[in-house]
Amino acid sequence: MEDANEIKRLCRVAVQSVPDVDQSHVDLMVSTLLSLPDSLATERSFDRAFEDLLESSGDESTVDRGLQLAARLLESAKRCARRRATHHNTISWPLPHELTVKIFGLVDTKSLVQASASCTMFKRSSMDPFCYGDIDLTNVNVKSIVVRGMIFRAGKELRSLKVGCADEPTKSLLTRSCLDPLSYDHGLAGNLLESLHIYNHDGKLRKSICGALSVCSNLTDLKIVGLDIHTVSDIVDFLTIKCEHLFLQNENFVVWSHLTGSHFEKSCPNLTSLSLIGFHITDDEAYKLLMGLHKLKYIDLSRTSGFGGSFLRRVCDNIKDALIETIILRDCVGLRERMVCQFLHALLSGDLRFMQHIDVSNYHGLLCGERSNRKPKFPLEELEVERPGLTFVADFIPSPYSFLSSSDDSSSSHASSHSSTDSSA
């Protein structure tokens, strides 16, 4: 019993004595460790060392110390790699600091961060505010502190900001404070911002968005995907006459959001591109939108409920010289075949001479009476002759979740001067 206690005492002394070894001895041991070959034999030696220490000392913290030492070794190797990369780049990099900053200002945010982490010289160049004029954080799910830090770093150079998860299934980590720096210093960063894109924020950023828009007086491009509010008036009211491109996508499928054309005509009359996805818009409101926005060239009302399409013919009757070039009406559940055909015949007579692209694709098909029809008859041949510059798209591919019979066909219709007419109907 006494011999066993003596062995345990000696083992404890041996383990505890390691930290007391002089620094030169520690340096020598580490150098010896680093000179070991990267082989299976070395890996097995590590395994035996851990097993022997655990068996002799019974100290379970041995494994934790091993992990900590491994982490320190990894960080030390990374620092060494960065120092060597800095030395190499300092000698071989042919561009001056000013030109390097300009080049970094042209790359995407992810590449900029990677370059910054590669060496000290690149990090110094990448810290220049000019490099953060266009911030795109949509390809990585970052926290609000990262967004705020980027905005602070950009300062008055910030022109474009994209945040949130472009990948819909991913839950965003952003909180309501992520856009606050746009309002700091009397809105210094926000006043110069020209483009703002926000993706899938789960409704958490509503107040933050409104606060940011209140200082973004030069905003020309706004895109919000995943708008979870019952009305967009509080968003549109903050827009200015400088706004030219507006994209709002509603994700509240339980209660549809209602719009009025006067909101847009009053707040942003200079819109040239308008996308309102997943809202409830009547034919009358859709008509007022096109009537009030005289500079509009592109409109996307996909996944809209509330209209049957009569506004299309009204536009042809009353604003034949409208500048509209593109109309997208994909998956609009109430869109009627008769209204689309009337619209196409109006185009054959020369109305809306700037029209170039129309899309009425719908996996349900177009309404014909009380039923959906996925084999509508469109004047495709006449369109190709009379409007050779017009592309008409009507893809009626059934949804994999629909309960329609498998005997239903899909049709694809095109009329374009660049491709032959194709219809499976």
C-alpha positions, -999 to +999 in steps of 0.1 A: +000+000+000+029+023+008+046+015-025+015+023-044+011+057-027+048+064-035+043+057-072+012+080-073+032+107-055+061+105-080+037+106-109+021+138-096+055+154-091+065+144-127+033+159-142+035+191-121+071+197-128+067+203-165+056+240-163+088+247-142+111+237-171+132+267-183+120+284-215+150+272-236+141+236-227+105+243-237+116+258-270+138+227-277+109+203-270+086+223-293+112+224-320+117+186-316+079+182-318+077+202-350+105+183-366+086+150-363+074+135-395+038+137-405+032+100-403+010+074-387+038+065-363+037+100-349+000+099-345+003+066-326+029+081-304+005+109-294-021+082-286+003+063-264+014+094-246-022+104-237-030+068-226+002+067-204-005+100-188-041+092-181-032+058-166-004+071-144-019+104-132-057+097-134-060+134-143-090+138-167-079+173-176-050+159-196-072+157-226-084+193-222-048+204-219-040+185-251-068+203-269-057+237-257-021+231-267-033+219-302-054+251-305-024+272-295-002+254-320-028+260-348-030+297-340+008+300-339+010+283-373-016+306-388+003+337-374+035+324-389+018+318-423+004+353-423+038+368-414+055+349-443+027+358-467+031+395-456+068+393-462+063+377-496+036+400-507+055+431-496+084+421-519+064+407-548+032+428-548+037+452-577+010+477-569+011+507-546-012+510-516-036+535-533-041+512-564-045+481-542-073+499-523-091+507-556-088+470-567-101+458-533-130+482-538-141+463-569-142+428-554-172+413-535-174+415-498-166+378-492-134+380-513-124+412-495-127+395-461-107+365-473-079+388-487-079+407-454-073+375-434-045+363-457-017+388-446-011+420-427-004+440-458-037+431-475-055+437-442-041+472-440-053+479-475-087+464-470-094+486-440-098+516-462-135+528-463-133+529-501-133+491-501-167+490-485-187+511-509-207+481-519-214+457-490-230+423-499-235+400-469-262+378-485-241+348-492-232+343-455-255+343-425-239+369-403-250+386-370-260+422-366-226+431-351-209+422-384-233+444-404-229+473-380-191+470-382-191+470-420-213+501-421-191+519-396-160+509-416-176+522-449-187+555-434-195+581-460-182+558-488-212+534-485-233+533-516-249+498-517-259+475-488-273+439-491-281+420-459-301+389-449-303+354-462-310+352-499-314+314-493-350+313-481-349+282-458-321+298-438-332+317-407-316+351-405-294+360-375-301+397-379-317+418-352-335+451-353-303+470-345-283+460-376-292+491-396-289+516-368-255+529-380-272+543-411-289+569-388-258+579-368-241+613-372-273+628-386-276+600-411-241+604-426-240+569-441-277+567-449-278+600-467-253+587-493-268+552-496-282+545-531-292+509-530-306+488-501-315+451-503-329+431-473-337+394-475-359+372-453-357+391-421-388+374-405-404+408-398-379+416-370-364+445-389-396+464-396-388+494-373-352+493-382-360+494-419-384+524-415-357+542-393-331+536-420-353+547-448-361+580-430-325+591-435-318+575-469-327+606-489-308+595-520-320+559-522-327+549-558-330+511-554-349+493-526-355+455-524-371+438-494-378+401-496-399+385-469-420+415-460-441+404-431-465+433-426-502+438-436-496+471-455-466+486-473-477+522-468-453+527-439-424+516-461-435+535-492-441+567-473-404+569-465-393+566-501-383+597-520-388+609-556-353+597-564-363+560-560-363+543-594-363+506-586-386+491-560-390+454-551-413+442-523-421+406-517-448+397-492-445+364-473-476+367-452-498+341-469-525+342-443-536+378-446-529+395-479-515+430-478-535+457-496-521+484-517-533+517-532-518+532-563-518+566-547-491+555-523-466+550-551-477+579-572-472+603-543-440+589-528-420+577-557-434+590-590-401+584-609-402+546-606-390+528-637-391+493-622-417+480-597-421+445-584-449+437-559-448+399-552-475+381-533-498+410-525-536+415-530-541+440-558-574+446-576-577+454-613-586+489-604-554+494-583-532+478-609-546+501-635-540+531-612-504+520-607-497+520-644-516+552-649-499+571-621-463+559-627-456+575-661-420+565-663-426+528-655-409+504-679-410+472-658-437+458-636-438+424-619-471+415-601-464+377-597-483+357-571-509+384-569-545+377-559-573+401-565-573+408-602-585+390-633-565+410-658-590+435-671-566+463-662-544+452-691-571+462-717-578+494-698-542+504-701-542+497-738-574+518-742-563+548-722-525+550-722-515+535-755-482+553-756-471+542-721-433+535-718-440+500-702-417+474-718-421+443-695-451+429-676-446+398-654-478+381-641-465+347-630-487+325-609-515+350-605-544+328-593-572+349-607-558+358-641-583+350-668-575+336-703-601+360-719-584+391-705-549+379-717-562+372-752-579+407-753-547+423-743-527+404-769-552+415-796-548+451-785-511+447-789-517+434-825-534+467-833-503+486-823-510+496-787-481+498-762-455+501-789-426+498-764-437+464-751-410+438-754-417+410-728-449+395-713-450+365-689-483+349-678-469+315-667-490+297-641-488+262-628-526+263-623-533+276-658-554+305-666-590+308-655-616+301-682-651+303-667-650+285-634-621+262-643-584+265-650-572+259-685-536+250-693-542+248-730-553+284-739-553+295-775-532+326-781-527+345-814-490+335-815-486+335-853-501+369-856-479+382-828-448+370-845-457+388-877-471+420-863-449+424-832-416+406-840-398+423-812-422+409-785-415+379-764-446+362-750-440+335-723-468+312-711-455+281-693-482+260-676-462+234-658-483+218-630-470+220-595-457+187-580-481+193-551-512+200-572-541+175-573-546+179-610-547+147-630-515+134-646-533+136-680-531+174-680-504+187-703-483+218-700-479+243-728-452+268-735-459+296-759-434+321-773-437+349-799-403+364-807-383+376-836-354+357-822-370+323-819-396+302-836-431+299-822-435+269-800-468+255-785-476+221-772-513+231-768 
